[in-house]
Amino acid sequence: MATILHINASPRGSRSDSVRLARHFIAAVQDSADEGFDVETLNLFDPGALPNFGQPAAAAKMAVFSGADQTPEQVQAWEDARAVFEQFATADAYVFNIPMWNAGVPYALKQWIDIVTQPGWSFAFDPADGYLGLLEEKKAVAIHTSGVYAPGLPPAFGSDFSSTFFTDWLNFVGITDNTHVRLAPTATNDDADGARRVAEAGLRELAGTFASHLRAGEALGVA
């Protein structure tokens, strides 16, 4: 059975628009499938959800680059990071909910990205051809929310380095089949409930395609 990994990048629980939309989408995907899918959720802000990627882990990474031996402390740090990556890599599809923080992604999401984006894991490098993403045959839906920023508003209402960064990262690691849904603004919208209903309707429509992709992958032995 195919597995959907839900990466929750909000610490606000059910009060979060992005969380509610992600749960709405996952429920719609399950409703679109005859047998449903396995769903695993990683709440990035839960205590202990992510290991520290500090000096030992950074040194372990450079040892991989240079071919040097790792110290026992570096080996442990690398194994801790690898466990996070394995959870990511073994899933067949992803649902990300990403609130905009200070024009960018929340720091916990950036920490997770920095843990799983390692040479030989999620990407390869060739001196002649450059980088190559290794996570092929995956599908992702990213739900972006922001309180004040919205496309088309004047610069005084903010900038978006969140969805642009995240789209680039997905493509970098090889997840080129990615779809982005935005709810914005949420704090200054005169009809916030109406905007939520529009976003929910779009996600319900997207759910059928998402489920069909996973079923097709299962049939081909990919999922």
C-alpha positions in Angstrom: 0.0 0.0 0.0 1.3 3.4 -0.9 2.4 5.8 1.9 1.7 9.5 2.1 4.0 11.4 4.4 2.4 14.6 5.8 5.1 17.1 6.8 3.5 19.6 9.2 5.6 22.8 9.4 3.2 24.7 11.7 3.3 24.6 15.6 -0.3 25.8 15.9 -2.2 22.5 15.6 -5.8 22.7 14.7 -5.7 26.5 14.9 -3.5 26.6 11.8 -5.1 27.2 8.4 -2.3 25.3 6.7 -2.9 22.3 9.0 -6.6 22.3 8.5 -6.2 22.4 4.7 -3.6 19.6 4.7 -6.0 17.4 6.8 -8.8 18.3 4.5 -6.8 17.3 1.4 -5.6 14.0 2.9 -9.2 13.1 3.9 -10.3 13.9 0.3 -7.5 11.7 -1.1 -8.6 8.8 1.2 -12.2 9.3 0.1 -11.1 9.1 -3.6 -9.5 5.7 -3.1 -11.2 2.3 -2.8 -8.8 1.0 -0.1 -7.1 4.2 1.1 -3.5 4.8 1.7 -1.1 4.7 4.7 -0.6 8.2 6.1 2.3 9.1 8.4 2.5 12.6 9.9 5.7 14.3 11.0 5.1 17.3 13.2 8.3 19.2 12.8 7.8 21.3 16.0 7.2 18.3 18.3 9.9 17.9 20.9 12.6 15.5 19.7 11.1 15.4 16.2 14.4 16.3 14.6 18.0 15.7 15.7 20.4 18.5 16.0 22.4 19.0 12.9 25.4 20.7 14.6 29.1 20.4 14.5 29.4 16.5 14.6 26.8 16.1 11.8 28.4 18.9 9.7 31.8 17.2 10.2 30.3 13.9 9.2 28.9 15.4 6.0 32.2 16.8 5.1 33.8 13.5 5.8 31.5 12.0 3.2 32.4 14.6 0.7 36.2 14.1 1.2 36.2 10.3 1.8 37.6 10.7 5.3 36.7 8.4 8.2 34.1 9.5 10.7 34.6 9.6 14.4 32.2 7.7 16.6 30.3 10.9 17.5 30.1 11.8 13.8 28.9 8.3 12.9 26.0 8.6 15.5 25.1 12.1 14.2 25.1 10.7 10.6 22.9 7.8 11.6 20.4 10.1 13.3 20.2 12.2 10.2 19.9 9.1 8.1 16.8 7.9 10.0 15.1 11.2 9.2 16.0 10.8 5.6 14.7 7.2 5.5 11.3 8.2 6.7 11.3 10.8 3.8 12.7 8.5 1.1 10.5 5.5 1.8 7.2 7.5 1.4 5.6 7.5 -2.0 4.0 10.9 -1.9 4.1 14.0 0.3 1.8 16.6 1.6 3.5 19.7 3.1 1.7 22.5 5.0 3.8 25.6 5.1 2.9 28.8 6.8 5.0 31.8 5.7 7.3 33.1 8.5 9.1 36.4 7.8 8.8 35.9 4.0 10.4 32.5 4.3 9.7 29.0 5.5 9.5 28.1 9.3 12.9 27.3 10.7 11.9 23.8 11.7 11.2 23.0 8.0 14.5 24.5 7.0 16.2 22.2 9.6 14.4 19.2 8.2 15.4 20.1 4.7 19.0 20.5 5.7 19.0 17.1 7.4 17.5 15.2 4.4 19.4 17.0 1.7 22.6 15.1 1.7 25.0 13.9 -1.1 24.2 10.4 -2.2 20.9 10.4 -0.4 18.6 13.0 -2.1 21.0 14.3 -4.7 24.2 13.4 -6.6 26.8 15.7 -8.2 28.8 15.3 -11.4 31.6 17.8 -12.1 30.5 17.9 -15.8 26.7 17.8 -15.4 26.1 19.4 -12.0 23.4 18.3 -9.5 21.0 15.4 -10.0 18.0 14.8 -7.8 17.6 11.2 -6.7 14.0 11.2 -5.4 12.3 10.3 -8.7 8.8 8.9 -9.2 7.4 10.9 -6.2 4.6 13.4 -6.0 4.1 16.3 -3.7 1.4 18.8 -2.8 2.5 21.9 -0.9 -0.1 24.1 0.9 1.2 27.6 1.5 -0.5 30.2 3.8 0.3 33.7 4.7 -1.3 36.2 7.0 -0.6 39.5 5.1 1.3 38.7 1.9 -0.7 37.7 -1.2 0.3 37.7 -4.9 -0.4 41.0 -6.5 -0.3 43.1 -3.4 2.2 46.0 -3.2 5.7 45.4 -1.7 4.6 47.0 1.5 2.6 43.8 2.2 5.6 41.5 2.1 7.5 39.3 -0.3 7.4 35.6 -0.9 10.7 33.7 -0.5 8.9 30.7 1.0 7.1 29.1 -1.9 9.9 30.0 -4.4 12.5 28.4 -2.2 10.4 25.3 -1.5 9.6 24.7 -5.1 13.3 25.0 -6.0 14.2 22.5 -3.3 11.6 20.0 -4.5 12.9 20.1 -8.0 16.5 19.9 -6.7 15.9 16.6 -5.0 14.0 15.2 -8.0 10.4 15.7 -6.9 9.5 17.5 -10.1 5.8 16.4 -9.9 4.8 19.0 -7.4 1.7 21.1 -7.0 1.3 24.2 -4.9 -1.9 25.6 -3.4 -2.0 29.0 -1.7 -4.4 30.5 0.9 -3.5 34.2 1.3 -4.0 36.5 2.9 -5.5 35.0 6.1 -5.3 37.9 8.5 -6.3 40.9 6.3 -8.9 39.1 4.1 -12.4 40.6 4.2 -13.8 37.2 3.2 -11.4 34.7 4.8 -14.0 32.0 5.2 -14.8 32.3 1.5 -11.2 32.1 0.6 -10.9 28.9 2.7 -13.8 27.4 1.0 -12.2 28.1 -2.4 -9.0 26.5 -1.3 -10.8 23.5 0.1 -12.7 23.0 -3.2 -9.5 23.2 -5.2 -7.9 20.6 -2.9 -10.8 18.3 -3.3 -10.5 18.5 -7.0 -6.8 17.8 -6.8 -7.3 14.8 -4.5 -8.6 12.6 -7.2 -5.6 13.1 -9.5 -3.3 12.6 -6.5 -4.9 9.3 -5.6 -4.9 8.1 -9.2 -1.1 8.8 -9.4 -0.5 6.7 -6.3 -2.6 3.9 -7.6 -0.8 4.0 -10.9 2.5 3.8 -9.1 1.3 0.8 -7.2 0.3 -0.9 -10.4 3.7 -0.3 -11.9 5.5 -1.5 -8.7 6.9 1.9 -8.0 5.0 2.7 -4.8 
